[in-house]
């Protein structure tokens, strides 16, 4: 099973398509922090959900 991690793959934002790949998840990560979450935490949830679903 291959999880579709938040902010990557089919779930990626079109606005994140930048030439500077070091900033590829910057907007997503900042939004997660505003909501009191982290990208790594959301990715762990995605992996757990993909295994149980």
Residue pairs with C-beta under 8 A, 6 or more apart in sequence:
1 50
1 51
2 50
3 46
3 47
3 49
3 50
4 10
4 11
4 46
4 50
5 11
5 42
5 43
5 46
5 47
6 28
6 39
6 42
6 43
6 46
7 13
7 16
7 25
7 28
7 29
7 39
7 42
8 25
13 27
13 28
15 27
16 24
16 25
16 26
16 27
16 28
18 24
25 39
28 39
29 38
29 39
32 38
32 39
32 42
